Amino acid sequence: MKCVFCGGIVEKKNTTFNYEEEDKYMVIKNVPTEVCTKCGEKTYSPAITDDLLRFAKHEFNPIALIEVPVYDYADRT
């Protein structure tokens, strides 16, 4: 299969999907993805996209919670 953006070769692999909406962040590991070996564009099947939306609605239980430091570049002094 070829990438619809650059024509590169697309490979199936599991990736990490990062989700951000306002102050809500999620990391979803081992997501089946088609990734272009040339430009890196990631594509998800309709079924995987539906599942990712279900994760965003908290329909699944997280396997871990992490603490992440937050910095403000404008306040670097």
N, CA, C, O and CB atoms as a CASP TS submission, in Angstrom:
PFRMAT TS
TARGET T0000
AUTHOR 0000-0000-0000
METHOD Language model
MODEL 1
PARENT N/A
ATOM      1  N   MET     1       0.844  -1.180   0.000  1.00  0.00           N
ATOM      2  CA  MET     1       0.000   0.000   0.000  1.00  0.00           C
ATOM      3  C   MET     1       0.888   1.241   0.000  1.00  0.00           C
ATOM      4  O   MET     1       1.981   1.230   0.565  1.00  0.00           O
ATOM      5  CB  MET     1      -0.960  -0.001   1.222  1.00  0.00           C
ATOM      6  N   LYS     2       0.413   2.306  -0.635  1.00  0.00           N
ATOM      7  CA  LYS     2       1.183   3.545  -0.725  1.00  0.00           C
ATOM      8  C   LYS     2       0.524   4.660   0.084  1.00  0.00           C
ATOM      9  O   LYS     2      -0.697   4.708   0.234  1.00  0.00           O
ATOM     10  CB  LYS     2       1.335   3.974  -2.190  1.00  0.00           C
ATOM     11  N   CYS     3       1.358   5.544   0.594  1.00  0.00           N
ATOM     12  CA  CYS     3       0.897   6.705   1.359  1.00  0.00           C
ATOM     13  C   CYS     3       0.116   7.639   0.440  1.00  0.00           C
ATOM     14  O   CYS     3       0.561   7.950  -0.665  1.00  0.00           O
ATOM     15  CB  CYS     3       2.095   7.454   2.013  1.00  0.00           C
ATOM     16  N   VAL     4      -1.037   8.079   0.901  1.00  0.00           N
ATOM     17  CA  VAL     4      -1.860   8.986   0.088  1.00  0.00           C
ATOM     18  C   VAL     4      -1.278  10.394   0.055  1.00  0.00           C
ATOM     19  O   VAL     4      -1.683  11.204  -0.779  1.00  0.00           O
ATOM     20  CB  VAL     4      -3.291   9.031   0.628  1.00  0.00           C
ATOM     21  N   PHE     5      -0.334  10.704   0.948  1.00  0.00           N
ATOM     22  CA  PHE     5       0.244  12.042   1.000  1.00  0.00           C
ATOM     23  C   PHE     5       1.516  12.173   0.159  1.00  0.00           C
ATOM     24  O   PHE     5       1.686  13.152  -0.567  1.00  0.00           O
ATOM     25  CB  PHE     5       0.546  12.410   2.433  1.00  0.00           C
ATOM     26  N   CYS     6       2.427  11.161   0.261  1.00  0.00           N
ATOM     27  CA  CYS     6       3.716  11.305  -0.422  1.00  0.00           C
ATOM     28  C   CYS     6       4.036  10.160  -1.377  1.00  0.00           C
ATOM     29  O   CYS     6       5.023  10.225  -2.110  1.00  0.00           O
ATOM     30  CB  CYS     6       4.812  11.416   0.595  1.00  0.00           C
ATOM     31  N   GLY     7       3.210   9.111  -1.376  1.00  0.00           N
ATOM     32  CA  GLY     7       3.464   7.975  -2.245  1.00  0.00           C
ATOM     33  C   GLY     7       4.440   6.960  -1.692  1.00  0.00           C
ATOM     34  O   GLY     7       4.766   5.979  -2.360  1.00  0.00           O
ATOM     35  N   GLY     8       4.917   7.189  -0.462  1.00  0.00           N
ATOM     36  CA  GLY     8       5.847   6.252   0.177  1.00  0.00           C
ATOM     37  C   GLY     8       5.164   4.937   0.531  1.00  0.00           C
ATOM     38  O   GLY     8       3.947   4.798   0.416  1.00  0.00           O
ATOM     39  N   ILE     9       5.968   3.986   0.959  1.00  0.00           N
ATOM     40  CA  ILE     9       5.463   2.665   1.343  1.00  0.00           C
ATOM     41  C   ILE     9       4.900   2.733   2.760  1.00  0.00           C
ATOM     42  O   ILE     9       5.503   3.324   3.655  1.00  0.00           O
ATOM     43  CB  ILE     9       6.587   1.588   1.249  1.00  0.00           C
ATOM     44  N   VAL    10       3.733   2.116   2.945  1.00  0.00           N
ATOM     45  CA  VAL    10       3.062   2.096   4.244  1.00  0.00           C
ATOM     46  C   VAL    10       3.253   0.726   4.884  1.00  0.00           C
ATOM     47  O   VAL    10       3.049  -0.305   4.243  1.00  0.00           O
ATOM     48  CB  VAL    10       1.548   2.430   4.096  1.00  0.00           C
ATOM     49  N   GLU    11       3.646   0.727   6.155  1.00  0.00           N
ATOM     50  CA  GLU    11       3.829  -0.516   6.918  1.00  0.00           C
ATOM     51  C   GLU    11       2.871  -0.540   8.088  1.00  0.00           C
ATOM     52  O   GLU    11       2.550   0.496   8.670  1.00  0.00           O
ATOM     53  CB  GLU    11       5.289  -0.656   7.416  1.00  0.00           C
ATOM     54  N   LYS    12       2.414  -1.743   8.428  1.00  0.00           N
ATOM     55  CA  LYS    12       1.577  -1.907   9.615  1.00  0.00           C
ATOM     56  C   LYS    12       2.485  -2.087  10.820  1.00  0.00           C
ATOM     57  O   LYS    12       3.409  -2.899  10.800  1.00  0.00           O
ATOM     58  CB  LYS    12       0.601  -3.120   9.462  1.00  0.00           C
ATOM     59  N   LYS    13       2.210  -1.315  11.879  1.00  0.00           N
ATOM     60  CA  LYS    13       2.962  -1.460  13.125  1.00  0.00           C
ATOM     61  C   LYS    13       2.133  -0.899  14.262  1.00  0.00           C
ATOM     62  O   LYS    13       1.190  -0.139  14.041  1.00  0.00           O
ATOM     63  CB  LYS    13       4.342  -0.744  13.042  1.00  0.00           C
ATOM     64  N   ASN    14       2.483  -1.272  15.464  1.00  0.00           N
ATOM     65  CA  ASN    14       1.819  -0.717  16.643  1.00  0.00           C
ATOM     66  C   ASN    14       2.551   0.546  17.064  1.00  0.00           C
ATOM     67  O   ASN    14       3.780   0.576  17.120  1.00  0.00           O
ATOM     68  CB  ASN    14       1.778  -1.750  17.810  1.00  0.00           C
ATOM     69  N   THR    15       1.780   1.593  17.360  1.00  0.00           N
ATOM     70  CA  THR    15       2.364   2.870  17.764  1.00  0.00           C
ATOM     71  C   THR    15       1.687   3.355  19.045  1.00  0.00           C
ATOM     72  O   THR    15       0.761   2.725  19.557  1.00  0.00           O
ATOM     73  CB  THR    15       2.222   3.929  16.633  1.00  0.00           C
ATOM     74  N   THR    16       2.165   4.467  19.538  1.00  0.00           N
ATOM     75  CA  THR    16       1.554   5.130  20.684  1.00  0.00           C
ATOM     76  C   THR    16       0.768   6.329  20.177  1.00  0.00           C
ATOM     77  O   THR    16       1.287   7.146  19.418  1.00  0.00           O
ATOM     78  CB  THR    16       2.629   5.563  21.732  1.00  0.00           C
ATOM     79  N   PHE    17      -0.487   6.430  20.602  1.00  0.00           N
ATOM     80  CA  PHE    17      -1.367   7.523  20.201  1.00  0.00           C
ATOM     81  C   PHE    17      -1.484   8.483  21.378  1.00  0.00           C
ATOM     82  O   PHE    17      -1.870   8.077  22.475  1.00  0.00           O
ATOM     83  CB  PHE    17      -2.777   6.995  19.753  1.00  0.00           C
ATOM     84  N   ASN    18      -1.155   9.748  21.159  1.00  0.00           N
ATOM     85  CA  ASN    18      -1.271  10.776  22.193  1.00  0.00           C
ATOM     86  C   ASN    18      -2.496  11.630  21.899  1.00  0.00           C
ATOM     87  O   ASN    18      -2.694  12.091  20.775  1.00  0.00           O
ATOM     88  CB  ASN    18       0.018  11.656  22.264  1.00  0.00           C
ATOM     89  N   TYR    19      -3.302  11.830  22.911  1.00  0.00           N
ATOM     90  CA  TYR    19      -4.558  12.571  22.757  1.00  0.00           C
ATOM     91  C   TYR    19      -4.535  13.764  23.689  1.00  0.00           C
ATOM     92  O   TYR    19      -4.185  13.635  24.862  1.00  0.00           O
ATOM     93  CB  TYR    19      -5.793  11.667  23.049  1.00  0.00           C
ATOM     94  N   GLU    20      -4.910  14.934  23.170  1.00  0.00           N
ATOM     95  CA  GLU    20      -4.955  16.155  23.968  1.00  0.00           C
ATOM     96  C   GLU    20      -6.205  16.942  23.609  1.00  0.00           C
ATOM     97  O   GLU    20      -6.496  17.178  22.437  1.00  0.00           O
ATOM     98  CB  GLU    20      -3.683  17.014  23.745  1.00  0.00           C
ATOM     99  N   GLU    21      -6.936  17.341  24.639  1.00  0.00           N
ATOM    100  CA  GLU    21      -8.109  18.198  24.457  1.00  0.00           C
ATOM    101  C   GLU    21      -8.224  19.078  25.690  1.00  0.00           C
ATOM    102  O   GLU    21      -8.484  18.587  26.789  1.00  0.00           O
ATOM    103  CB  GLU    21      -9.424  17.354  24.230  1.00  0.00           C
ATOM    104  N   GLU    22      -8.030  20.381  25.508  1.00  0.00           N
ATOM    105  CA  GLU    22      -7.988  21.341  26.613  1.00  0.00           C
ATOM    106  C   GLU    22      -6.959  20.861  27.638  1.00  0.00           C
ATOM    107  O   GLU    22      -5.785  20.739  27.289  1.00  0.00           O
ATOM    108  CB  GLU    22      -9.404  21.507  27.273  1.00  0.00           C
ATOM    109  N   ASP    23      -7.343  20.587  28.877  1.00  0.00           N
ATOM    110  CA  ASP    23      -6.403  20.112  29.895  1.00  0.00           C
ATOM    111  C   ASP    23      -6.479  18.605  30.092  1.00  0.00           C
ATOM    112  O   ASP    23      -6.096  18.097  31.145  1.00  0.00           O
ATOM    113  CB  ASP    23      -6.666  20.811  31.214  1.00  0.00           C
ATOM    114  N   LYS    24      -6.964  17.899  29.103  1.00  0.00           N
ATOM    115  CA  LYS    24      -7.114  16.451  29.192  1.00  0.00           C
ATOM    116  C   LYS    24      -6.090  15.800  28.258  1.00  0.00           C
ATOM    117  O   LYS    24      -6.026  16.113  27.069  1.00  0.00           O
ATOM    118  CB  LYS    24      -8.574  16.009  28.825  1.00  0.00           C
ATOM    119  N   TYR    25      -5.302  14.900  28.816  1.00  0.00           N
ATOM    120  CA  TYR    25      -4.260  14.227  28.044  1.00  0.00           C
ATOM    121  C   TYR    25      -4.369  12.724  28.251  1.00  0.00           C
ATOM    122  O   TYR    25      -4.660  12.258  29.353  1.00  0.00           O
ATOM    123  CB  TYR    25      -2.853  14.734  28.449  1.00  0.00           C
ATOM    124  N   MET    26      -4.133  11.970  27.179  1.00  0.00           N
ATOM    125  CA  MET    26      -4.140  10.515  27.254  1.00  0.00           C
ATOM    126  C   MET    26      -3.040   9.955  26.376  1.00  0.00           C
ATOM    127  O   MET    26      -2.706  10.519  25.334  1.00  0.00           O
ATOM    128  CB  MET    26      -5.506   9.947  26.837  1.00  0.00           C
ATOM    129  N   VAL    27      -2.485   8.841  26.811  1.00  0.00           N
ATOM    130  CA  VAL    27      -1.517   8.100  26.029  1.00  0.00           C
ATOM    131  C   VAL    27      -2.095   6.700  25.847  1.00  0.00           C
ATOM    132  O   VAL    27      -2.408   6.022  26.826  1.00  0.00           O
ATOM    133  CB  VAL    27      -0.096   8.071  26.722  1.00  0.00           C
ATOM    134  N   ILE    28      -2.233   6.273  24.605  1.00  0.00           N
ATOM    135  CA  ILE    28      -2.778   4.954  24.313  1.00  0.00           C
ATOM    136  C   ILE    28      -1.685   4.170  23.588  1.00  0.00           C
ATOM    137  O   ILE    28      -1.300   4.512  22.470  1.00  0.00           O
ATOM    138  CB  ILE    28      -4.102   5.045  23.450  1.00  0.00           C
ATOM    139  N   LYS    29      -1.197   3.124  24.231  1.00  0.00           N
ATOM    140  CA  LYS    29      -0.083   2.342  23.697  1.00  0.00           C
ATOM    141  C   LYS    29      -0.571   1.195  22.819  1.00  0.00           C
ATOM    142  O   LYS    29      -1.712   0.746  22.927  1.00  0.00           O
ATOM    143  CB  LYS    29       0.771   1.796  24.836  1.00  0.00           C
ATOM    144  N   ASN    30       0.318   0.737  21.950  1.00  0.00           N
ATOM    145  CA  ASN    30       0.103  -0.450  21.112  1.00  0.00           C
ATOM    146  C   ASN    30      -1.110  -0.347  20.197  1.00  0.00           C
ATOM    147  O   ASN    30      -1.892  -1.290  20.079  1.00  0.00           O
ATOM    148  CB  ASN    30      -0.048  -1.657  21.983  1.00  0.00           C
ATOM    149  N   VAL    31      -1.258   0.800  19.552  1.00  0.00           N
ATOM    150  CA  VAL    31      -2.384   1.020  18.637  1.00  0.00           C
ATOM    151  C   VAL    31      -1.996   0.523  17.236  1.00  0.00           C
ATOM    152  O   VAL    31      -0.989   0.973  16.689  1.00  0.00           O
ATOM    153  CB  VAL    31      -2.789   2.541  18.599  1.00  0.00           C
ATOM    154  N   PRO    32      -2.775  -0.396  16.648  1.00  0.00           N
ATOM    155  CA  PRO    32      -2.495  -0.838  15.281  1.00  0.00           C
ATOM    156  C   PRO    32      -2.610   0.348  14.311  1.00  0.00           C
ATOM    157  O   PRO    32      -3.646   1.008  14.235  1.00  0.00           O
ATOM    158  CB  PRO    32      -3.468  -1.981  14.866  1.00  0.00           C
ATOM    159  N   THR    33      -1.531   0.597  13.579  1.00  0.00           N
ATOM    160  CA  THR    33      -1.428   1.792  12.752  1.00  0.00           C
ATOM    161  C   THR    33      -0.755   1.449  11.429  1.00  0.00           C
ATOM    162  O   THR    33       0.068   0.536  11.367  1.00  0.00           O
ATOM    163  CB  THR    33      -0.647   2.901  13.486  1.00  0.00           C
ATOM    164  N   GLU    34      -1.099   2.171  10.380  1.00  0.00           N
ATOM    165  CA  GLU    34      -0.363   2.102   9.133  1.00  0.00           C
ATOM    166  C   GLU    34       0.504   3.349   9.072  1.00  0.00           C
ATOM    167  O   GLU    34      -0.008   4.467   9.129  1.00  0.00           O
ATOM    168  CB  GLU    34      -1.323   1.994   7.888  1.00  0.00           C
ATOM    169  N   VAL    35       1.826   3.163   8.956  1.00  0.00           N
ATOM    170  CA  VAL    35       2.772   4.277   9.021  1.00  0.00           C
ATOM    171  C   VAL    35       3.583   4.334   7.733  1.00  0.00           C
ATOM    172  O   VAL    35       4.116   3.322   7.278  1.00  0.00           O
ATOM    173  CB  VAL    35       3.708   4.139  10.249  1.00  0.00           C
ATOM    174  N   CYS    36       3.670   5.526   7.153  1.00  0.00           N
ATOM    175  CA  CYS    36       4.473   5.728   5.953  1.00  0.00           C
ATOM    176  C   CYS    36       5.954   5.725   6.331  1.00  0.00           C
ATOM    177  O   CYS    36       6.372   6.445   7.238  1.00  0.00           O
ATOM    178  CB  CYS    36       4.087   7.058   5.242  1.00  0.00           C
ATOM    179  N   THR    37       6.740   4.912   5.633  1.00  0.00           N
ATOM    180  CA  THR    37       8.178   4.838   5.913  1.00  0.00           C
ATOM    181  C   THR    37       8.933   6.056   5.388  1.00  0.00           C
ATOM    182  O   THR    37      10.088   6.277   5.755  1.00  0.00           O
ATOM    183  CB  THR    37       8.762   3.574   5.302  1.00  0.00           C
ATOM    184  N   LYS    38       8.292   6.841   4.538  1.00  0.00           N
ATOM    185  CA  LYS    38       8.948   8.020   3.963  1.00  0.00           C
ATOM    186  C   LYS    38       8.643   9.294   4.759  1.00  0.00           C
ATOM    187  O   LYS    38       9.563   9.989   5.189  1.00  0.00           O
ATOM    188  CB  LYS    38       8.512   8.202   2.509  1.00  0.00           C
ATOM    189  N   CYS    39       7.354   9.603   4.957  1.00  0.00           N
ATOM    190  CA  CYS    39       6.990  10.868   5.617  1.00  0.00           C
ATOM    191  C   CYS    39       6.524  10.690   7.063  1.00  0.00           C
ATOM    192  O   CYS    39       6.403  11.675   7.792  1.00  0.00           O
ATOM    193  CB  CYS    39       5.902  11.556   4.828  1.00  0.00           C
ATOM    194  N   GLY    40       6.257   9.441   7.495  1.00  0.00           N
ATOM    195  CA  GLY    40       5.855   9.190   8.871  1.00  0.00           C
ATOM    196  C   GLY    40       4.371   9.372   9.147  1.00  0.00           C
ATOM    197  O   GLY    40       3.934   9.221  10.287  1.00  0.00           O
ATOM    198  N   GLU    41       3.593   9.693   8.124  1.00  0.00           N
ATOM    199  CA  GLU    41       2.146   9.879   8.308  1.00  0.00           C
ATOM    200  C   GLU    41       1.523   8.602   8.870  1.00  0.00           C
ATOM    201  O   GLU    41       1.809   7.500   8.400  1.00  0.00           O
ATOM    202  CB  GLU    41       1.464  10.268   6.964  1.00  0.00           C
ATOM    203  N   LYS    42       0.666   8.765   9.884  1.00  0.00           N
ATOM    204  CA  LYS    42      -0.013   7.630  10.506  1.00  0.00           C
ATOM    205  C   LYS    42      -1.476   7.609  10.072  1.00  0.00           C
ATOM    206  O   LYS    42      -2.140   8.645  10.028  1.00  0.00           O
ATOM    207  CB  LYS    42       0.097   7.698  12.053  1.00  0.00           C
ATOM    208  N   THR    43      -1.964   6.416   9.754  1.00  0.00           N
ATOM    209  CA  THR    43      -3.352   6.230   9.352  1.00  0.00           C
ATOM    210  C   THR    43      -3.961   5.126  10.200  1.00  0.00           C
ATOM    211  O   THR    43      -3.324   4.107  10.467  1.00  0.00           O
ATOM    212  CB  THR    43      -3.461   5.892   7.838  1.00  0.00           C
ATOM    213  N   TYR    44      -5.207   5.342  10.620  1.00  0.00           N
ATOM    214  CA  TYR    44      -5.916   4.371  11.450  1.00  0.00           C
ATOM    215  C   TYR    44      -7.159   3.899  10.709  1.00  0.00           C
ATOM    216  O   TYR    44      -7.825   4.683  10.033  1.00  0.00           O
ATOM    217  CB  TYR    44      -6.295   4.983  12.831  1.00  0.00           C
ATOM    218  N   SER    45      -7.466   2.613  10.841  1.00  0.00           N
ATOM    219  CA  SER    45      -8.674   2.081  10.219  1.00  0.00           C
ATOM    220  C   SER    45      -9.899   2.683  10.905  1.00  0.00           C
ATOM    221  O   SER    45      -9.787   3.197  12.018  1.00  0.00           O
ATOM    222  CB  SER    45      -8.704   0.525  10.299  1.00  0.00           C
ATOM    223  N   PRO    46     -11.057   2.628  10.263  1.00  0.00           N
ATOM    224  CA  PRO    46     -12.281   3.137  10.906  1.00  0.00           C
ATOM    225  C   PRO    46     -12.567   2.461  12.249  1.00  0.00           C
ATOM    226  O   PRO    46     -13.004   3.126  13.188  1.00  0.00           O
ATOM    227  CB  PRO    46     -13.472   2.941   9.978  1.00  0.00           C
ATOM    228  N   ALA    47     -12.327   1.153  12.354  1.00  0.00           N
ATOM    229  CA  ALA    47     -12.576   0.442  13.617  1.00  0.00           C
ATOM    230  C   ALA    47     -11.638   0.926  14.718  1.00  0.00           C
ATOM    231  O   ALA    47     -12.062   1.099  15.861  1.00  0.00           O
ATOM    232  CB  ALA    47     -12.413  -1.074  13.421  1.00  0.00           C
ATOM    233  N   ILE    48     -10.365   1.145  14.383  1.00  0.00           N
ATOM    234  CA  ILE    48      -9.399   1.646  15.366  1.00  0.00           C
ATOM    235  C   ILE    48      -9.766   3.069  15.768  1.00  0.00           C
ATOM    236  O   ILE    48      -9.677   3.417  16.946  1.00  0.00           O
ATOM    237  CB  ILE    48      -7.954   1.597  14.798  1.00  0.00           C
ATOM    238  N   THR    49     -10.174   3.890  14.819  1.00  0.00           N
ATOM    239  CA  THR    49     -10.594   5.261  15.120  1.00  0.00           C
ATOM    240  C   THR    49     -11.781   5.254  16.071  1.00  0.00           C
ATOM    241  O   THR    49     -11.828   6.057  17.003  1.00  0.00           O
ATOM    242  CB  THR    49     -10.951   6.019  13.827  1.00  0.00           C
ATOM    243  N   ASP    50     -12.733   4.368  15.852  1.00  0.00           N
ATOM    244  CA  ASP    50     -13.877   4.245  16.770  1.00  0.00           C
ATOM    245  C   ASP    50     -13.412   3.882  18.172  1.00  0.00           C
ATOM    246  O   ASP    50     -13.907   4.434  19.155  1.00  0.00           O
ATOM    247  CB  ASP    50     -14.872   3.188  16.259  1.00  0.00           C
ATOM    248  N   ASP    51     -12.458   2.953  18.269  1.00  0.00           N
ATOM    249  CA  ASP    51     -11.930   2.571  19.580  1.00  0.00           C
ATOM    250  C   ASP    51     -11.198   3.732  20.248  1.00  0.00           C
ATOM    251  O   ASP    51     -11.328   3.933  21.456  1.00  0.00           O
ATOM    252  CB  ASP    51     -10.990   1.374  19.442  1.00  0.00           C
ATOM    253  N   LEU    52     -10.429   4.498  19.469  1.00  0.00           N
ATOM    254  CA  LEU    52      -9.717   5.646  20.046  1.00  0.00           C
ATOM    255  C   LEU    52     -10.708   6.663  20.614  1.00  0.00           C
ATOM    256  O   LEU    52     -10.455   7.262  21.660  1.00  0.00           O
ATOM    257  CB  LEU    52      -8.814   6.317  18.981  1.00  0.00           C
ATOM    258  N   LEU    53     -11.819   6.854  19.935  1.00  0.00           N
ATOM    259  CA  LEU    53     -12.860   7.754  20.453  1.00  0.00           C
ATOM    260  C   LEU    53     -13.463   7.199  21.743  1.00  0.00           C
ATOM    261  O   LEU    53     -13.814   7.959  22.645  1.00  0.00           O
ATOM    262  CB  LEU    53     -13.969   7.963  19.396  1.00  0.00           C
ATOM    263  N   ARG    54     -13.580   5.893  21.826  1.00  0.00           N
ATOM    264  CA  ARG    54     -14.093   5.272  23.057  1.00  0.00           C
ATOM    265  C   ARG    54     -13.115   5.476  24.216  1.00  0.00           C
ATOM    266  O   ARG    54     -13.538   5.695  25.351  1.00  0.00           O
ATOM    267  CB  ARG    54     -14.348   3.762  22.837  1.00  0.00           C
ATOM    268  N   PHE    55     -11.812   5.405  23.937  1.00  0.00           N
ATOM    269  CA  PHE    55     -10.817   5.699  24.973  1.00  0.00           C
ATOM    270  C   PHE    55     -10.999   7.137  25.453  1.00  0.00           C
ATOM    271  O   PHE    55     -10.966   7.400  26.655  1.00  0.00           O
ATOM    272  CB  PHE    55      -9.366   5.477  24.437  1.00  0.00           C
ATOM    273  N   ALA    56     -11.192   8.066  24.517  1.00  0.00           N
ATOM    274  CA  ALA    56     -11.348   9.485  24.860  1.00  0.00           C
ATOM    275  C   ALA    56     -12.576   9.717  25.730  1.00  0.00           C
ATOM    276  O   ALA    56     -12.616  10.676  26.501  1.00  0.00           O
ATOM    277  CB  ALA    56     -11.447  10.331  23.590  1.00  0.00           C
ATOM    278  N   LYS    57     -13.576   8.848  25.615  1.00  0.00           N
ATOM    279  CA  LYS    57     -14.797   8.964  26.427  1.00  0.00           C
ATOM    280  C   LYS    57     -14.695   8.164  27.725  1.00  0.00           C
ATOM    281  O   LYS    57     -15.679   8.012  28.448  1.00  0.00           O
ATOM    282  CB  LYS    57     -16.012   8.490  25.624  1.00  0.00           C
ATOM    283  N   HIS    58     -13.499   7.655  28.012  1.00  0.00           N
ATOM    284  CA  HIS    58     -13.222   6.887  29.235  1.00  0.00           C
ATOM    285  C   HIS    58     -14.041   5.609  29.337  1.00  0.00           C
ATOM    286  O   HIS    58     -14.475   5.243  30.430  1.00  0.00           O
ATOM    287  CB  HIS    58     -13.488   7.743  30.447  1.00  0.00           C
ATOM    288  N   GLU    59     -14.258   4.929  28.230  1.00  0.00           N
ATOM    289  CA  GLU    59     -14.994   3.674  28.252  1.00  0.00           C
ATOM    290  C   GLU    59     -14.115   2.495  28.650  1.00  0.00           C
ATOM    291  O   GLU    59     -14.612   1.387  28.850  1.00  0.00           O
ATOM    292  CB  GLU    59     -15.613   3.418  26.900  1.00  0.00           C
ATOM    293  N   PHE    60     -12.804   2.729  28.766  1.00  0.00           N
ATOM    294  CA  PHE    60     -11.868   1.680  29.175  1.00  0.00           C
ATOM    295  C   PHE    60     -11.141   2.161  30.418  1.00  0.00           C
ATOM    296  O   PHE    60     -11.058   3.365  30.662  1.00  0.00           O
ATOM    297  CB  PHE    60     -10.855   1.329  28.028  1.00  0.00           C
ATOM    298  N   ASN    61     -10.617   1.236  31.202  1.00  0.00           N
ATOM    299  CA  ASN    61      -9.850   1.582  32.393  1.00  0.00           C
ATOM    300  C   ASN    61      -8.372   1.728  32.027  1.00  0.00           C
ATOM    301  O   ASN    61      -7.836   0.908  31.280  1.00  0.00           O
ATOM    302  CB  ASN    61     -10.038   0.511  33.500  1.00  0.00           C
ATOM    303  N   PRO    62      -7.710   2.764  32.547  1.00  0.00           N
ATOM    304  CA  PRO    62      -6.282   2.931  32.259  1.00  0.00           C
ATOM    305  C   PRO    62      -5.458   1.828  32.930  1.00  0.00           C
ATOM    306  O   PRO    62      -5.838   1.294  33.972  1.00  0.00           O
ATOM    307  CB  PRO    62      -5.798   4.318  32.729  1.00  0.00           C
ATOM    308  N   ILE    63      -4.315   1.501  32.306  1.00  0.00           N
ATOM    309  CA  ILE    63      -3.416   0.518  32.902  1.00  0.00           C
ATOM    310  C   ILE    63      -2.435   1.185  33.864  1.00  0.00           C
ATOM    311  O   ILE    63      -1.818   0.512  34.689  1.00  0.00           O
ATOM    312  CB  ILE    63      -2.653  -0.238  31.808  1.00  0.00           C
ATOM    313  N   ALA    64      -2.291   2.513  33.758  1.00  0.00           N
ATOM    314  CA  ALA    64      -1.385   3.253  34.633  1.00  0.00           C
ATOM    315  C   ALA    64      -1.752   4.730  34.596  1.00  0.00           C
ATOM    316  O   ALA    64      -2.390   5.206  33.657  1.00  0.00           O
ATOM    317  CB  ALA    64       0.098   3.042  34.213  1.00  0.00           C
ATOM    318  N   LEU    65      -1.336   5.441  35.632  1.00  0.00           N
ATOM    319  CA  LEU    65      -1.446   6.902  35.678  1.00  0.00           C
ATOM    320  C   LEU    65      -0.039   7.440  35.856  1.00  0.00           C
ATOM    321  O   LEU    65       0.749   6.882  36.620  1.00  0.00           O
ATOM    322  CB  LEU    65      -2.406   7.393  36.840  1.00  0.00           C
ATOM    323  N   ILE    66       0.284   8.530  35.149  1.00  0.00           N
ATOM    324  CA  ILE    66       1.611   9.112  35.258  1.00  0.00           C
ATOM    325  C   ILE    66       1.510  10.577  35.664  1.00  0.00           C
ATOM    326  O   ILE    66       0.514  11.248  35.391  1.00  0.00           O
ATOM    327  CB  ILE    66       2.375   8.970  33.933  1.00  0.00           C
ATOM    328  N   GLU    67       2.546  11.050  36.312  1.00  0.00           N
ATOM    329  CA  GLU    67       2.629  12.459  36.687  1.00  0.00           C
ATOM    330  C   GLU    67       3.599  13.129  35.726  1.00  0.00           C
ATOM    331  O   GLU    67       4.697  12.624  35.493  1.00  0.00           O
ATOM    332  CB  GLU    67       3.087  12.638  38.183  1.00  0.00           C
ATOM    333  N   VAL    68       3.193  14.272  35.166  1.00  0.00           N
ATOM    334  CA  VAL    68       4.005  14.962  34.170  1.00  0.00           C
ATOM    335  C   VAL    68       4.232  16.400  34.619  1.00  0.00           C
ATOM    336  O   VAL    68       3.271  17.116  34.897  1.00  0.00           O
ATOM    337  CB  VAL    68       3.329  14.921  32.773  1.00  0.00           C
ATOM    338  N   PRO    69       5.495  16.835  34.693  1.00  0.00           N
ATOM    339  CA  PRO    69       5.732  18.237  35.036  1.00  0.00           C
ATOM    340  C   PRO    69       5.270  19.144  33.900  1.00  0.00           C
ATOM    341  O   PRO    69       5.399  18.792  32.728  1.00  0.00           O
ATOM    342  CB  PRO    69       7.225  18.478  35.343  1.00  0.00           C
ATOM    343  N   VAL    70       4.737  20.299  34.245  1.00  0.00           N
ATOM    344  CA  VAL    70       4.268  21.275  33.261  1.00  0.00           C
ATOM    345  C   VAL    70       5.069  22.561  33.437  1.00  0.00           C
ATOM    346  O   VAL    70       5.175  23.086  34.546  1.00  0.00           O
ATOM    347  CB  VAL    70       2.730  21.546  33.415  1.00  0.00           C
ATOM    348  N   TYR    71       5.625  23.059  32.355  1.00  0.00           N
ATOM    349  CA  TYR    71       6.411  24.284  32.374  1.00  0.00           C
ATOM    350  C   TYR    71       5.778  25.318  31.463  1.00  0.00           C
ATOM    351  O   TYR    71       5.064  24.976  30.521  1.00  0.00           O
ATOM    352  CB  TYR    71       7.861  24.010  31.952  1.00  0.00           C
ATOM    353  N   ASP    72       6.045  26.582  31.749  1.00  0.00           N
ATOM    354  CA  ASP    72       5.600  27.673  30.881  1.00  0.00           C
ATOM    355  C   ASP    72       6.860  28.347  30.342  1.00  0.00           C
ATOM    356  O   ASP    72       7.605  28.968  31.100  1.00  0.00           O
ATOM    357  CB  ASP    72       4.668  28.705  31.657  1.00  0.00           C
ATOM    358  N   TYR    73       7.095  28.231  29.068  1.00  0.00           N
ATOM    359  CA  TYR    73       8.286  28.801  28.448  1.00  0.00           C
ATOM    360  C   TYR    73       8.377  30.301  28.698  1.00  0.00           C
ATOM    361  O   TYR    73       9.472  30.825  28.900  1.00  0.00           O
ATOM    362  CB  TYR    73       8.289  28.519  26.950  1.00  0.00           C
ATOM    363  N   ALA    74       7.251  30.994  28.687  1.00  0.00           N
ATOM    364  CA  ALA    74       7.236  32.450  28.896  1.00  0.00           C
ATOM    365  C   ALA    74       7.685  32.818  30.310  1.00  0.00           C
ATOM    366  O   ALA    74       8.083  33.956  30.559  1.00  0.00           O
ATOM    367  CB  ALA    74       5.830  33.012  28.636  1.00  0.00           C
ATOM    368  N   ASP    75       7.623  31.866  31.226  1.00  0.00           N
ATOM    369  CA  ASP    75       7.964  32.126  32.625  1.00  0.00           C
ATOM    370  C   ASP    75       9.293  31.432  32.983  1.00  0.00           C
ATOM    371  O   ASP    75       9.416  30.835  34.053  1.00  0.00           O
ATOM    372  CB  ASP    75       6.818  31.635  33.566  1.00  0.00           C
ATOM    373  N   ARG    76      10.273  31.514  32.090  1.00  0.00           N
ATOM    374  CA  ARG    76      11.512  30.762  32.276  1.00  0.00           C
ATOM    375  C   ARG    76      12.572  31.488  33.096  1.00  0.00           C
ATOM    376  O   ARG    76      13.675  30.964  33.257  1.00  0.00           O
ATOM    377  CB  ARG    76      12.081  30.420  30.950  1.00  0.00           C
ATOM    378  N   THR    77      12.278  32.662  33.614  1.00  0.00           N
ATOM    379  CA  THR    77      13.276  33.403  34.383  1.00  0.00           C
ATOM    380  C   THR    77      13.258  33.051  35.832  1.00  0.00           C
ATOM    381  O   THR    77      14.043  33.594  36.609  1.00  0.00           O
ATOM    382  CB  THR    77      13.068  34.865  34.233  1.00  0.00           C
TER
END
